[in-house]
Amino acid sequence: MTLGISASVIIPAYGRTDLLIKAVRSAIAQDLAPDTFEVIVVDSSRDDANTQMVAELQKESPVRLRCYRKKPEGPGPSRNLGAREAEGAILAFLDSDCEASPQWLREGVGGFTDGVGLVQGRTIPNPQHRHSVFTRSLEVYHESCFYQTANIFYRREAFERAGGFMSDPKGDSEKWLVGGEDVDLAWKVKRAGWKSRFVENALVMHVVMPIPIWRWFFETRMSTVPFVVGLYPELREFFYGRYFLDKTQALVVLALFGVLVGLFFPLALVLLVPYAINRASEPSKTLKGPARLVRAAFYFPRDIATFGALLIGSIRYRALLL
């Protein structure tokens, strides 16, 4: 073990060398003494572009920088490998499509006081990237019940006692393609009695990526949210009325009920109004006044698709969440 290493930054990677190099550069540029932390990249790419890039950065890095290769199994097993090779008492996880602020590691590590097993930092869309309806990023402005591993820290003791990240439970890898391993580990740690903390200044900027219209319309990962709710019923306290993803989805269910009943009693169509008002009241840079109702018509098909995905997941995993 290298003397003085108190924290290890672990970055899982698969392709996307152009993004990974920014993540690694931000990790080695932390405002801590270079001999007090290390950076570990675990690459599962089909080629060696990432490992070659890391090898070049090693020549200039003031921080100990290592790279390991493994077969593609998803980010969970990659993070576990990084944790096994890490020497720090604090394991700091950063995704390859993120850039850490210079104070990120210092602030995150500083959040560990007695009894704290995990610290979640603030994640924002990269302000230098263009954000629109058909883009995707990650926003975490307060402690999230999902504990996204794009920006999170674990005390090694808590991480190891919880068994690290789970992968392919019961041979069904689909369940963990949506970050379910993030939720699983965090709640195992919390169930073991460790405290969690949110540190706003442990800031990470997430890339803003364009997505195809079909992917915006149909969010497939929603079908597995009921799965983690079934595993950890404690999550229900974070959802609207315990059984709805959020207020919007509750109003979607009400609107669909109104449409169904409205086939026989047209007056029931008034049940669509709360949904329309809710969507129209959301901030908009382009739509003003009554024109905001266009937003409701635009989002309604997408919200119905989300309802369908949640319903399918609820039936499949026997845990109701709509």
Backbone bond lengths (Angstrom), bond angles and torsions (degrees), N, CA, C in turn:
res aa  C-N    CA-C-N  psi(-1)  N-CA   C-N-CA  omega(-1)  CA-C   N-CA-C  phi
1 M - - - 1.466 - - 1.524 109.61 -
2 T 1.341 114.89 138.25 1.455 119.88 179.76 1.526 109.93 -79.01
3 L 1.331 117.59 125.18 1.457 121.03 -178.80 1.524 110.43 -64.31
4 G 1.311 116.39 138.50 1.455 121.14 175.33 1.509 115.24 94.72
5 I 1.344 118.83 -15.77 1.467 121.68 179.85 1.529 108.73 -71.41
6 S 1.337 116.78 115.61 1.462 120.24 -179.87 1.515 112.79 -108.44
7 A 1.342 117.47 -19.83 1.467 120.93 -178.73 1.517 110.06 -143.08
8 S 1.312 115.10 145.79 1.469 121.89 178.62 1.519 109.20 -123.64
9 V 1.319 117.16 122.92 1.462 122.79 176.13 1.519 108.25 -90.66
10 I 1.328 117.01 125.43 1.463 122.17 -176.00 1.523 108.98 -118.57
11 I 1.333 115.53 125.30 1.468 121.48 -177.27 1.534 109.05 -125.63
12 P 1.339 118.79 109.96 1.466 120.26 173.59 1.527 109.38 -78.11
13 A 1.316 116.92 146.35 1.465 119.47 -176.69 1.515 111.39 -142.50
14 Y 1.330 114.41 147.00 1.465 121.89 172.79 1.523 106.25 -148.87
15 G 1.325 116.46 104.64 1.456 120.11 -177.77 1.524 111.61 63.47
16 R 1.326 115.66 -153.93 1.465 124.45 175.90 1.534 112.45 49.54
17 T 1.326 115.03 53.01 1.461 120.85 -178.56 1.517 112.00 -58.76
18 D 1.338 116.95 -33.86 1.461 120.40 -178.98 1.527 112.19 -63.99
19 L 1.332 117.05 -30.03 1.456 120.68 176.87 1.525 111.06 -86.04
20 L 1.313 116.38 -40.04 1.461 120.76 -177.39 1.522 111.51 -59.95
21 I 1.316 117.69 -40.31 1.470 119.39 -177.52 1.529 110.78 -62.44
22 K 1.334 117.34 -34.63 1.461 120.39 177.48 1.525 110.64 -69.16
23 A 1.336 116.15 -39.97 1.464 120.00 178.75 1.520 110.92 -63.27
24 V 1.333 116.85 -45.35 1.463 120.57 -178.33 1.525 110.62 -67.03
25 R 1.328 116.71 -43.29 1.467 119.07 178.98 1.536 110.96 -59.95
26 S 1.323 116.56 -40.19 1.463 119.02 179.52 1.527 110.78 -68.11
27 A 1.330 117.23 -32.90 1.466 120.90 -179.48 1.525 112.03 -70.40
28 I 1.321 117.09 -38.77 1.466 119.26 -178.04 1.526 111.62 -82.27
29 A 1.349 116.70 -7.37 1.466 120.78 -179.27 1.522 112.13 -99.01
30 Q 1.316 118.16 21.97 1.461 121.16 -179.62 1.529 111.09 -68.05
31 D 1.339 115.44 150.94 1.463 119.19 -175.70 1.528 112.67 -86.89
32 L 1.311 116.03 43.66 1.459 123.74 173.63 1.522 108.94 -115.48
33 A 1.302 116.56 160.70 1.462 119.55 176.15 1.525 109.17 -58.32
34 P 1.328 118.99 131.05 1.470 122.22 -175.13 1.526 114.66 -57.16
35 D 1.321 116.92 -24.99 1.462 118.83 -177.71 1.528 112.90 -90.21
36 T 1.348 116.70 8.42 1.464 119.33 -179.12 1.528 113.30 -104.77
37 F 1.333 117.07 -5.48 1.466 119.20 178.27 1.524 109.81 -148.75
38 E 1.323 115.17 166.85 1.465 122.19 -179.98 1.522 109.09 -136.53
39 V 1.323 116.10 164.07 1.462 122.24 178.50 1.521 108.43 -126.69
40 I 1.331 116.13 129.07 1.461 122.14 -178.76 1.521 109.34 -123.48
41 V 1.324 116.46 124.93 1.465 122.75 174.41 1.524 108.15 -105.87
42 V 1.321 116.70 131.34 1.466 121.20 175.31 1.522 107.20 -116.92
43 D 1.323 115.60 111.75 1.459 121.47 -171.58 1.520 111.81 -106.44
44 S 1.346 115.71 133.50 1.463 121.38 178.28 1.521 111.66 -117.58
45 S 1.328 117.17 18.99 1.462 121.39 -176.03 1.521 112.36 -67.15
46 R 1.316 115.05 160.35 1.466 120.73 178.95 1.526 111.66 -82.13
47 D 1.335 116.33 -14.28 1.459 119.56 176.34 1.527 108.78 -124.10
48 D 1.327 116.65 -178.50 1.463 119.93 -175.61 1.535 112.83 -105.83
49 A 1.335 116.73 20.87 1.465 119.78 -178.77 1.531 111.48 -60.67
50 N 1.325 116.37 -41.23 1.467 119.23 -179.14 1.528 111.82 -68.91
51 T 1.311 116.81 -42.24 1.465 119.46 -179.10 1.530 110.73 -66.57
52 Q 1.319 117.15 -36.20 1.455 120.24 176.71 1.524 110.90 -66.23
53 M 1.325 115.97 -40.17 1.458 120.16 178.86 1.531 110.50 -63.12
54 V 1.351 116.68 -44.74 1.461 120.17 179.32 1.527 110.35 -63.62
55 A 1.338 116.48 -38.46 1.464 120.36 178.89 1.526 111.13 -60.29
56 E 1.328 116.82 -37.92 1.463 120.22 177.69 1.530 110.89 -68.59
57 L 1.331 116.96 -39.69 1.458 120.22 179.47 1.527 111.42 -68.07
58 Q 1.318 116.78 -29.59 1.471 119.86 178.96 1.526 111.80 -58.84
59 K 1.338 116.23 -29.65 1.461 120.52 -178.01 1.528 112.43 -68.13
60 E 1.324 115.90 -26.38 1.460 119.98 -176.38 1.526 113.47 -112.09
61 S 1.334 116.43 -9.24 1.461 119.45 -174.48 1.528 112.39 -73.57
62 P 1.338 117.04 129.50 1.462 119.94 175.04 1.530 111.51 -79.55
63 V 1.320 114.71 -9.66 1.462 121.88 -177.07 1.523 109.02 -107.23
64 R 1.314 116.94 148.29 1.457 120.02 175.80 1.530 108.75 -62.50
65 L 1.339 116.12 120.70 1.461 122.60 -176.09 1.511 109.28 -126.50
66 R 1.339 116.10 124.51 1.462 120.92 -178.85 1.530 110.56 -128.05
67 C 1.334 115.62 157.45 1.457 120.84 177.84 1.520 109.34 -138.00
68 Y 1.327 116.00 134.12 1.465 122.11 177.86 1.524 108.70 -121.86
69 R 1.332 115.34 146.72 1.461 120.88 177.99 1.514 109.31 -109.74
70 K 1.337 115.83 145.37 1.456 121.27 175.73 1.520 108.67 -154.57
71 K 1.332 116.02 167.97 1.456 119.91 179.41 1.532 110.20 -72.72
72 P 1.337 117.45 155.68 1.470 120.30 -179.48 1.528 111.15 -67.46
73 E 1.328 116.77 120.89 1.462 122.07 176.95 1.524 111.65 -140.21
74 G 1.315 116.85 5.86 1.442 119.68 -174.40 1.516 110.61 99.41
75 P 1.332 117.44 166.03 1.468 121.31 -174.54 1.527 114.03 -69.38
76 G 1.338 118.40 -28.52 1.458 120.69 -178.21 1.523 113.28 -57.96
77 P 1.333 118.98 -56.48 1.461 120.53 177.45 1.528 113.08 -60.53
78 S 1.334 117.11 -32.96 1.470 119.65 177.28 1.524 110.55 -65.37
79 R 1.308 116.56 -42.47 1.465 119.75 177.67 1.531 110.68 -64.60
80 N 1.330 116.63 -37.48 1.467 119.37 178.79 1.524 111.30 -63.59
81 L 1.332 116.74 -40.94 1.458 120.13 177.73 1.527 110.18 -63.18
82 G 1.324 115.83 -44.04 1.452 119.40 178.30 1.523 111.62 -59.89
83 A 1.333 116.61 -39.79 1.461 120.83 -179.85 1.525 111.26 -66.70
84 R 1.335 116.34 -37.39 1.475 119.00 179.08 1.523 111.34 -65.38
85 E 1.314 116.84 -35.73 1.459 120.87 -178.38 1.520 112.74 -85.59
86 A 1.318 117.29 -13.28 1.459 121.44 -175.68 1.521 111.76 -72.25
87 E 1.320 115.73 153.82 1.460 121.66 -179.41 1.520 113.09 -113.67
88 G 1.331 117.37 -9.27 1.457 120.48 -177.30 1.515 113.38 -79.52
89 A 1.329 115.58 153.43 1.468 121.12 175.11 1.524 110.66 -77.04
90 I 1.339 116.51 -18.89 1.458 122.37 175.54 1.524 108.57 -115.12
91 L 1.326 116.42 130.05 1.461 122.49 178.27 1.520 108.11 -103.80
92 A 1.315 116.45 114.86 1.461 122.27 -177.47 1.529 108.94 -106.50
93 F 1.328 116.53 118.56 1.458 120.51 -176.29 1.526 110.78 -103.58
94 L 1.326 114.02 130.30 1.459 122.67 179.89 1.519 107.70 -133.37
95 D 1.340 117.28 136.72 1.464 119.69 179.07 1.526 111.02 -85.11
96 S 1.330 115.02 157.85 1.464 120.45 -175.16 1.524 112.79 -72.29
97 D 1.340 118.20 -12.15 1.459 120.66 178.03 1.532 111.42 -103.48
98 C 1.324 115.71 24.18 1.465 121.58 -179.59 1.521 111.04 -125.25
99 E 1.319 115.62 159.28 1.459 122.39 172.58 1.523 108.01 -126.56
100 A 1.317 116.03 127.35 1.458 120.87 -179.40 1.522 110.92 -86.74
101 S 1.315 116.25 140.70 1.471 120.42 173.56 1.526 108.45 -69.76
102 P 1.336 118.50 157.93 1.472 120.80 -176.03 1.525 114.04 -58.61
103 Q 1.330 117.72 -28.98 1.462 120.68 -177.79 1.525 112.73 -94.08
104 W 1.327 117.61 1.46 1.462 122.63 -173.23 1.526 112.79 -52.10
105 L 1.319 117.30 -54.65 1.458 120.98 -175.01 1.530 111.01 -67.40
106 R 1.316 116.63 -43.00 1.467 119.85 -179.77 1.525 111.28 -60.80
107 E 1.333 116.39 -44.57 1.458 120.18 -179.25 1.530 111.46 -68.31
108 G 1.334 116.36 -40.12 1.459 119.57 -179.73 1.516 112.21 -65.33
109 V 1.320 115.92 -46.89 1.466 120.41 178.86 1.526 110.41 -63.03
110 G 1.318 116.40 -35.46 1.459 120.80 -179.46 1.517 113.41 -67.02
111 G 1.326 116.54 -16.05 1.464 120.35 179.56 1.517 114.00 -77.18
112 F 1.333 117.19 -9.00 1.465 120.29 -177.61 1.531 110.39 -88.00
113 T 1.314 114.42 104.88 1.453 121.49 170.56 1.522 107.29 -112.41
114 D 1.302 117.77 -177.92 1.465 120.96 -177.09 1.525 111.31 -54.83
115 G 1.319 115.13 127.83 1.457 120.79 175.67 1.507 115.76 88.93
116 V 1.330 117.61 -8.52 1.475 120.81 179.92 1.522 109.22 -86.21
117 G 1.323 116.16 123.60 1.461 120.92 -178.26 1.509 113.72 -104.26
118 L 1.343 117.35 -23.66 1.461 120.37 178.44 1.514 110.11 -145.92
119 V 1.307 114.87 145.72 1.455 122.73 178.70 1.512 108.42 -127.32
120 Q 1.315 116.48 129.78 1.464 121.17 176.89 1.521 109.02 -107.00
121 G 1.321 116.19 136.59 1.455 120.72 178.77 1.516 111.97 -102.04
122 R 1.323 115.45 174.00 1.469 121.67 -180.00 1.530 109.79 -85.79
123 T 1.317 115.80 134.25 1.467 121.91 179.49 1.516 108.73 -123.96
124 I 1.329 116.16 130.04 1.462 121.27 179.98 1.522 109.59 -129.03
125 P 1.347 117.90 155.27 1.456 119.72 171.88 1.526 109.42 -63.02
126 N 1.311 116.77 139.79 1.462 120.40 -179.26 1.530 109.52 -57.32
127 P 1.330 118.49 117.95 1.467 120.85 -176.46 1.523 114.06 -65.75
128 Q 1.326 117.19 -14.16 1.456 120.34 178.51 1.529 112.50 -85.28
129 H 1.345 116.51 -5.80 1.458 120.74 -178.80 1.527 110.42 -103.29
130 R 1.310 115.87 148.61 1.462 121.00 179.37 1.526 110.01 -77.00
131 H 1.320 115.77 128.05 1.465 121.78 -178.12 1.519 108.37 -110.99
132 S 1.345 117.72 129.21 1.455 122.24 177.98 1.527 109.04 -143.79
133 V 1.322 116.15 -177.24 1.469 120.48 -179.90 1.523 110.77 -58.61
134 F 1.319 116.09 -40.85 1.462 120.00 -174.34 1.536 111.77 -97.63
135 T 1.320 115.41 44.49 1.458 121.55 171.75 1.517 107.83 -131.25
136 R 1.316 115.20 164.01 1.466 119.90 179.63 1.516 109.33 -134.45
137 S 1.319 115.28 139.49 1.445 121.78 175.85 1.525 107.60 -150.68
138 L 1.315 116.93 -162.04 1.463 121.47 179.10 1.518 108.82 -135.84
139 E 1.327 116.12 133.57 1.450 121.93 178.23 1.522 108.97 -127.95
140 V 1.320 116.39 121.82 1.468 122.18 176.26 1.526 106.87 -134.72
141 Y 1.334 115.90 104.78 1.462 120.87 -176.34 1.532 113.02 -107.17
142 H 1.316 116.58 -5.91 1.461 121.83 176.16 1.522 106.97 -154.42
143 E 1.311 116.35 172.15 1.464 119.03 -176.07 1.528 110.43 -58.54
144 S 1.305 116.23 124.00 1.459 122.74 -176.74 1.517 110.18 -101.49
145 C 1.313 116.48 140.08 1.464 119.95 178.97 1.520 111.64 -68.70
146 F 1.338 117.50 -13.38 1.464 121.07 -179.90 1.534 112.10 -90.55
147 Y 1.305 118.03 -17.50 1.462 123.15 176.96 1.533 112.17 47.27
148 Q 1.329 115.22 59.10 1.462 121.99 -177.40 1.533 110.52 -57.77
149 T 1.321 115.55 133.02 1.460 120.54 -173.49 1.519 112.40 -85.00
150 A 1.318 117.69 9.05 1.461 119.75 172.37 1.523 110.23 -63.75
151 N 1.341 115.82 -24.97 1.467 121.09 -175.84 1.524 108.44 -156.88
152 I 1.323 115.99 85.64 1.465 118.94 -179.25 1.527 110.19 -153.50
153 F 1.313 115.27 153.99 1.464 122.07 -177.42 1.529 108.55 -127.43
154 Y 1.336 116.07 139.40 1.461 121.11 176.35 1.519 110.29 -125.75
155 R 1.321 115.48 139.62 1.451 119.60 167.41 1.525 106.91 -68.96
156 R 1.310 117.69 130.80 1.465 120.64 -175.69 1.529 111.73 -52.92
157 E 1.310 116.66 -43.42 1.459 120.53 -178.47 1.522 111.17 -58.68
158 A 1.325 116.51 -43.78 1.465 120.70 179.57 1.521 110.85 -66.94
159 F 1.333 116.44 -42.11 1.463 122.23 179.65 1.526 110.89 -59.91
160 E 1.324 116.77 -47.82 1.459 120.58 -176.04 1.517 112.23 -70.38
161 R 1.330 116.91 -38.23 1.468 119.33 178.66 1.521 111.67 -65.44
162 A 1.328 116.12 -30.87 1.465 120.42 178.96 1.518 112.37 -81.04
163 G 1.315 117.91 -10.06 1.460 121.37 177.95 1.507 114.82 88.18
164 G 1.332 117.34 10.37 1.453 119.47 178.89 1.521 112.45 72.47
165 F 1.319 115.69 -163.73 1.458 121.49 -178.42 1.524 110.61 -79.43
166 M 1.321 116.25 133.27 1.449 120.94 176.07 1.530 109.13 -82.84
167 S 1.321 115.78 149.30 1.466 120.25 176.29 1.515 110.01 -142.28
168 D 1.306 115.23 144.11 1.466 122.37 177.30 1.519 113.51 48.59
169 P 1.337 119.03 55.58 1.458 118.58 177.52 1.513 110.69 -64.03
170 K 1.310 117.09 132.39 1.461 123.63 179.59 1.525 112.00 56.99
171 G 1.327 115.20 24.29 1.454 119.39 177.31 1.505 114.20 77.08
172 D 1.340 118.16 6.87 1.456 120.93 -177.36 1.518 109.83 -104.02
173 S 1.335 116.75 87.18 1.461 120.80 -174.94 1.515 112.06 -68.04
174 E 1.337 118.06 -22.03 1.459 120.56 -177.25 1.522 111.25 -57.99
175 K 1.320 116.46 -33.77 1.453 120.03 -176.17 1.519 111.97 -62.95
176 W 1.326 116.19 -24.56 1.461 118.17 -172.68 1.522 112.73 -108.52
177 L 1.331 116.60 11.31 1.453 118.95 177.76 1.526 111.98 -78.27
178 V 1.319 118.36 -5.71 1.453 121.27 -173.59 1.516 112.54 -113.45
179 G 1.292 118.16 13.41 1.450 119.83 -178.98 1.504 113.52 92.76
180 G 1.332 117.50 14.49 1.455 120.41 179.21 1.512 112.64 -60.35
181 E 1.340 116.85 -28.97 1.466 119.71 179.20 1.526 111.00 -68.67
182 D 1.331 116.94 -26.98 1.462 120.78 175.56 1.528 110.14 -62.54
183 V 1.333 115.00 -50.98 1.459 121.28 -178.83 1.520 110.69 -62.62
184 D 1.321 115.97 -45.26 1.463 121.85 -176.26 1.526 111.45 -58.05
185 L 1.330 116.91 -49.67 1.458 119.91 -177.42 1.528 111.34 -64.70
186 A 1.313 116.48 -45.84 1.464 119.44 -177.23 1.519 111.65 -60.29
187 W 1.319 116.54 -43.49 1.459 118.56 -177.47 1.522 112.39 -76.28
188 K 1.321 117.82 -25.75 1.469 118.55 171.61 1.518 110.23 -66.12
189 V 1.328 115.87 -39.90 1.459 120.35 177.98 1.530 110.49 -64.31
190 K 1.340 116.44 -44.42 1.464 120.28 -179.49 1.531 111.11 -67.02
191 R 1.324 117.25 -38.76 1.460 120.24 178.24 1.528 111.46 -64.98
192 A 1.324 116.47 -26.24 1.468 120.18 179.34 1.525 112.01 -77.74
193 G 1.322 116.31 -1.55 1.457 119.72 175.71 1.514 115.50 103.82
194 W 1.318 117.69 -0.87 1.460 120.56 178.82 1.528 110.51 -77.60
195 K 1.317 116.13 147.27 1.455 121.50 175.83 1.534 109.97 -86.66
196 S 1.319 115.44 157.22 1.466 120.88 173.93 1.522 108.47 -118.23
197 R 1.327 115.29 157.97 1.467 120.09 -178.73 1.517 109.49 -147.02
198 F 1.335 115.10 146.46 1.460 121.09 175.36 1.523 108.47 -108.78
199 V 1.334 116.12 129.35 1.472 121.35 -179.69 1.527 107.93 -119.75
200 E 1.303 115.85 107.56 1.464 121.84 -174.56 1.526 112.62 -61.83
201 N 1.315 117.70 -37.02 1.468 120.45 -175.33 1.524 113.85 -81.14
202 A 1.332 117.04 -3.55 1.465 120.11 172.08 1.530 106.48 -83.05
203 L 1.303 115.28 75.39 1.469 122.74 -166.69 1.522 113.26 -93.90
204 V 1.335 114.68 134.50 1.460 122.97 175.33 1.521 108.54 -129.24
205 M 1.324 116.05 141.53 1.464 121.21 177.09 1.527 109.41 -107.38
206 H 1.319 115.46 124.51 1.458 121.96 -176.37 1.520 109.94 -96.73
207 V 1.303 116.98 140.39 1.463 121.21 179.56 1.534 109.99 -60.99
208 V 1.330 116.00 148.28 1.464 122.32 174.02 1.526 106.86 -106.60
209 M 1.328 115.70 113.00 1.464 120.70 -173.19 1.527 111.63 -111.83
210 P 1.340 118.10 134.96 1.466 120.15 172.69 1.532 109.83 -64.91
211 I 1.317 116.03 144.33 1.464 120.86 177.38 1.521 109.14 -129.20
212 P 1.338 117.96 151.78 1.463 119.83 176.65 1.525 111.00 -67.31
213 I 1.323 116.07 155.33 1.463 120.65 -177.15 1.517 111.63 -57.19
214 W 1.346 117.38 -40.12 1.459 118.89 -177.41 1.517 111.29 -62.73
215 R 1.323 117.08 -33.82 1.456 119.87 -179.04 1.526 111.22 -73.82
216 W 1.335 116.17 -32.96 1.456 119.64 174.07 1.526 110.04 -66.71
217 F 1.334 116.18 -40.48 1.462 121.72 -176.37 1.521 111.69 -69.27
218 F 1.335 117.07 -43.43 1.460 119.84 -174.27 1.520 109.82 -121.34
219 E 1.300 116.23 104.46 1.452 123.18 -178.66 1.526 108.91 -89.93
220 T 1.334 116.58 92.79 1.462 121.26 -173.03 1.528 113.17 -62.75
221 R 1.324 117.64 -30.22 1.459 119.98 -176.68 1.524 112.56 -64.28
222 M 1.336 117.00 -18.94 1.453 119.76 -179.93 1.523 112.46 -62.10
223 S 1.322 117.43 -26.69 1.460 120.03 -177.26 1.516 112.78 -68.32
224 T 1.337 117.70 -14.58 1.462 119.27 -179.54 1.525 113.11 -103.30
225 V 1.334 117.85 -3.87 1.462 119.11 176.43 1.530 111.06 -60.35
226 P 1.346 119.26 -41.74 1.472 118.31 176.72 1.529 112.99 -59.16
227 F 1.318 117.08 -26.55 1.468 119.97 179.79 1.524 111.21 -62.10
228 V 1.342 116.76 -48.95 1.457 119.13 -178.87 1.530 110.86 -71.57
229 V 1.329 117.21 -28.43 1.462 119.93 175.21 1.532 109.97 -66.02
230 G 1.335 116.08 -37.04 1.456 119.42 176.55 1.518 112.14 -65.36
231 L 1.331 116.38 -36.98 1.465 120.59 178.53 1.527 111.85 -71.50
232 Y 1.329 115.78 -39.05 1.452 121.19 -175.08 1.530 109.71 -129.00
233 P 1.321 117.33 84.31 1.468 120.81 -179.70 1.523 113.40 -57.63
234 E 1.335 116.82 -19.24 1.466 120.23 177.58 1.529 111.77 -57.45
235 L 1.327 115.88 -24.42 1.464 120.09 -178.84 1.523 112.31 -64.13
236 R 1.315 117.99 -23.67 1.462 120.69 -174.88 1.529 112.57 -59.61
237 E 1.308 117.36 -29.32 1.462 119.45 -179.02 1.527 112.12 -66.27
238 F 1.333 117.25 -14.23 1.460 120.84 -179.71 1.525 112.23 -95.10
239 F 1.331 117.26 -4.63 1.458 120.75 -178.58 1.529 110.76 -103.76
240 Y 1.299 115.87 158.47 1.464 122.24 -176.90 1.525 110.18 -68.64
241 G 1.319 116.12 117.56 1.458 119.83 -178.96 1.511 113.24 62.53
242 R 1.331 116.16 18.87 1.468 124.15 178.20 1.527 114.00 69.70
243 Y 1.316 119.04 -23.32 1.466 120.70 -174.44 1.529 113.43 -120.96
244 F 1.336 116.85 8.62 1.460 120.84 177.68 1.528 109.26 -127.25
245 L 1.320 116.43 140.59 1.463 121.23 -179.00 1.521 111.22 -55.07
246 D 1.326 116.56 -44.69 1.461 122.40 176.97 1.524 108.12 -160.74
247 K 1.325 116.29 -178.24 1.458 120.68 -178.26 1.522 111.62 -62.21
248 T 1.322 116.24 -39.39 1.465 119.99 -179.65 1.515 111.09 -59.00
249 Q 1.339 117.15 -45.32 1.454 119.66 -178.33 1.524 111.46 -68.29
250 A 1.325 118.10 -31.42 1.463 120.18 174.83 1.524 110.40 -63.75
251 L 1.333 115.74 -40.88 1.464 119.59 179.03 1.526 112.11 -72.16
252 V 1.333 116.64 -27.57 1.468 119.81 174.25 1.529 109.76 -63.99
253 V 1.317 116.90 -43.83 1.472 120.74 178.59 1.527 109.56 -61.08
254 L 1.331 116.63 -42.95 1.465 120.29 178.09 1.527 110.92 -62.45
255 A 1.336 116.69 -41.65 1.462 120.60 179.70 1.520 111.67 -65.67
256 L 1.326 117.27 -41.74 1.459 120.54 178.39 1.523 111.11 -63.87
257 F 1.318 116.03 -38.32 1.464 119.83 175.63 1.525 109.88 -61.89
258 G 1.343 116.07 -40.71 1.449 120.04 178.66 1.514 112.21 -64.02
259 V 1.335 117.09 -39.60 1.465 120.85 178.13 1.521 110.46 -64.60
260 L 1.341 116.23 -43.60 1.462 120.26 -178.60 1.522 111.32 -63.90
261 V 1.322 116.76 -48.85 1.462 120.51 -179.94 1.528 110.51 -69.61
262 G 1.348 115.18 -30.76 1.454 119.82 -179.00 1.519 113.78 -64.26
263 L 1.306 117.64 -18.34 1.469 120.61 176.06 1.519 110.86 -64.34
264 F 1.330 115.85 -24.18 1.460 120.84 -178.88 1.526 112.32 -113.44
265 F 1.355 115.50 -31.58 1.461 120.91 179.33 1.529 108.24 -131.03
266 P 1.329 117.15 91.68 1.469 121.14 -173.20 1.528 114.81 -51.89
267 L 1.331 117.04 -27.77 1.455 119.35 -179.45 1.535 111.87 -60.86
268 A 1.321 117.57 -24.19 1.466 121.53 -178.40 1.521 112.13 -67.18
269 L 1.335 117.48 -15.26 1.458 120.33 179.39 1.535 112.44 -63.66
270 V 1.336 115.61 -14.09 1.459 119.38 176.95 1.525 111.05 -62.49
271 L 1.327 116.88 -18.00 1.464 120.94 179.47 1.531 111.96 -69.60
272 L 1.327 117.80 -9.06 1.461 120.55 174.76 1.529 111.82 -79.79
273 V 1.310 116.55 -18.87 1.465 120.98 -174.40 1.531 112.88 -61.65
274 P 1.345 119.76 -46.79 1.474 118.23 -179.93 1.525 113.11 -57.69
275 Y 1.341 116.25 -38.24 1.465 119.00 177.84 1.521 110.42 -64.51
276 A 1.339 116.75 -46.40 1.464 120.62 -178.05 1.527 110.87 -61.27
277 I 1.322 117.21 -42.32 1.464 120.44 179.88 1.525 110.47 -65.94
278 N 1.315 116.51 -40.83 1.466 120.47 -179.68 1.524 111.38 -61.47
279 R 1.332 117.60 -47.51 1.463 121.24 179.57 1.531 111.00 -67.58
280 A 1.334 116.79 -38.85 1.455 119.95 -177.65 1.530 111.55 -69.07
281 S 1.331 117.58 -24.14 1.458 121.03 -177.86 1.524 113.07 -81.41
282 E 1.316 117.13 -7.73 1.459 120.40 179.63 1.528 110.33 -70.34
283 P 1.333 117.73 146.52 1.469 120.40 -178.80 1.522 111.87 -58.31
284 S 1.317 115.96 141.62 1.464 121.56 178.28 1.518 109.11 -145.50
285 K 1.337 116.12 133.66 1.460 120.89 179.41 1.529 112.11 -83.14
286 T 1.334 116.42 -18.78 1.459 119.56 -174.34 1.526 114.03 -114.16
287 L 1.332 117.40 -30.79 1.458 120.52 -176.20 1.526 110.17 -98.17
288 K 1.335 116.39 131.58 1.452 121.63 -179.08 1.532 110.13 -127.53
289 G 1.331 115.95 152.19 1.456 121.83 175.42 1.521 113.43 56.50
290 P 1.339 117.21 -142.40 1.475 121.64 -178.28 1.525 113.02 -59.11
291 A 1.340 116.35 -22.64 1.468 119.46 -179.39 1.525 111.55 -63.04
292 R 1.337 116.86 -16.84 1.460 119.69 179.24 1.528 112.09 -65.93
293 L 1.322 116.70 -18.48 1.470 119.39 176.92 1.524 111.01 -63.60
294 V 1.334 115.90 -20.84 1.468 119.79 176.34 1.523 109.32 -60.61
295 R 1.342 116.51 -34.32 1.463 120.71 178.77 1.527 111.06 -58.76
296 A 1.319 116.79 -40.75 1.461 120.49 -179.59 1.524 110.76 -62.60
297 A 1.328 116.58 -44.69 1.464 120.19 179.51 1.526 111.06 -65.74
298 F 1.343 116.34 -34.40 1.456 121.67 -178.71 1.522 111.53 -69.35
299 Y 1.341 115.94 -41.73 1.459 120.43 -174.49 1.532 113.65 -87.76
300 F 1.314 118.28 -18.97 1.467 119.81 -173.68 1.530 113.25 -56.68
301 P 1.354 119.38 -48.02 1.478 118.55 178.46 1.527 111.92 -59.58
302 R 1.338 117.28 -38.78 1.467 120.56 179.39 1.526 110.74 -66.11
303 D 1.324 116.90 -42.04 1.454 119.98 179.93 1.522 112.01 -66.90
304 I 1.326 116.15 -31.83 1.468 119.87 174.76 1.527 109.96 -66.38
305 A 1.344 116.65 -41.23 1.462 120.57 178.00 1.531 110.56 -62.57
306 T 1.327 116.87 -39.85 1.464 120.41 177.06 1.522 110.53 -63.74
307 F 1.333 116.42 -41.88 1.467 120.74 176.21 1.530 110.09 -58.78
308 G 1.331 116.39 -42.86 1.466 119.92 179.51 1.512 111.94 -63.12
309 A 1.330 117.16 -42.31 1.461 120.59 179.42 1.521 110.97 -64.11
310 L 1.325 116.32 -41.95 1.464 119.93 178.80 1.526 111.30 -66.63
311 L 1.328 116.11 -38.25 1.462 119.78 179.26 1.520 110.88 -64.62
312 I 1.327 116.00 -43.25 1.465 120.17 178.03 1.526 110.05 -60.73
313 G 1.337 116.21 -45.43 1.458 120.14 178.71 1.514 112.24 -63.63
314 S 1.329 116.22 -38.65 1.464 120.32 179.81 1.519 111.25 -62.37
315 I 1.323 115.78 -40.39 1.471 120.16 179.27 1.523 110.20 -71.77
316 R 1.312 116.24 -44.45 1.459 120.13 -176.05 1.526 112.31 -64.26
317 Y 1.349 115.72 -41.68 1.464 119.32 -174.70 1.521 112.93 -104.09
318 R 1.318 116.17 5.08 1.478 122.40 175.18 1.514 111.83 55.46
319 A 1.301 115.19 45.18 1.457 121.28 177.61 1.528 107.28 -144.19
320 L 1.322 117.61 107.18 1.460 121.51 -172.23 1.523 112.30 -72.48
321 L 1.319 115.48 121.77 1.454 122.77 172.21 1.531 106.70 -153.55
322 L 1.332 116.46 117.98 1.459 120.42 -175.01 1.535 111.14 -117.12
